[in-house]
């Protein structure tokens, strides 16, 4: 199942905060992901500075006790870390 995610998924479509844009502070974000047995199994696309970026390749992925972390490469070859915090039900995005 593919899904789009704005904010907290339990309460429907809302705005999400993306952290990591150092000069811009907290901004709106959109993460589109593939979800199978659980939510947020694999990001497919995301918004960064108002531009939609497609995930071309997942370079590294790991799971912390309450997080899913992905280091990805977008269509321009830029690298980002996308982290889904299961406790907060929120994505953060930062360049790396």
C-alpha positions in Angstrom: 0.0 0.0 0.0 1.4 3.4 -0.9 0.6 6.3 1.3 1.1 10.1 1.6 1.8 11.4 5.0 1.1 14.9 6.4 1.7 15.1 10.2 0.2 12.6 12.5 -1.3 9.7 10.6 -3.8 8.7 13.3 -5.6 12.0 12.9 -5.8 12.1 9.2 -4.1 14.5 6.8 -2.4 17.4 8.6 0.8 19.3 8.4 4.1 17.8 9.4 7.3 19.5 10.6 10.6 18.7 9.0 13.6 19.5 11.1 17.1 20.1 9.8 16.8 23.1 7.4 19.2 25.0 9.6 18.6 28.5 8.1 14.9 28.1 7.7 14.0 26.4 11.0 10.9 24.3 11.2 9.1 23.9 7.9 6.2 22.1 6.4 7.0 18.6 4.9 5.4 15.8 3.0 6.7 12.3 3.0 5.2 9.7 0.6 6.0 6.1 1.7 5.3 2.5 1.0 3.5 0.8 3.9 3.0 -2.9 4.1 2.8 -4.7 7.5 3.6 -1.4 9.3 3.5 2.3 8.5 6.5 4.0 6.9 8.4 0.9 5.7 10.0 2.7 2.8 10.0 6.4 1.7 9.2 7.0 -2.0 9.2 10.9 -2.2 9.4 13.9 0.1 9.2 17.7 0.0 12.3 19.8 0.7 12.3 23.6 0.5 9.1 23.4 -1.4 10.3 21.0 -4.0 9.1 17.4 -4.4 12.1 15.0 -4.4 11.8 11.4 -5.5 13.8 8.7 -3.6 16.0 7.2 -6.3 17.9 4.9 -3.9 17.9 4.0 -0.3 21.6 3.9 0.6 21.4 2.9 4.2 18.5 1.9 6.5 18.3 1.0 10.1 15.9 0.8 13.0 16.3 2.3 16.4 13.9 1.3 19.2 11.3 3.9 18.3 12.6 5.1 14.9 13.1 4.1 11.3 16.0 5.9 9.6 16.8 6.1 5.9 19.8 7.7 4.2 18.6 8.2 0.6 19.7 9.7 -2.7 17.2 11.8 -4.6 16.9 12.3 -8.4 19.6 15.0 -8.3 22.1 12.8 -6.5 21.7 14.7 -3.2 21.7 12.7 0.0 19.2 13.2 2.9 18.4 11.4 6.1 14.7 10.7 6.6 13.7 9.6 10.1 10.3 8.4 11.1 9.7 8.8 14.9 7.1 6.2 15.8 6.5 7.7 19.3 5.9 11.2 18.0 4.3 9.9 14.7 6.4 12.4 12.8 9.1 12.6 10.1 12.2 14.6 10.2 14.4 15.4 7.1 17.9 16.7 7.0 20.6 16.8 4.3 23.7 14.7 4.9 
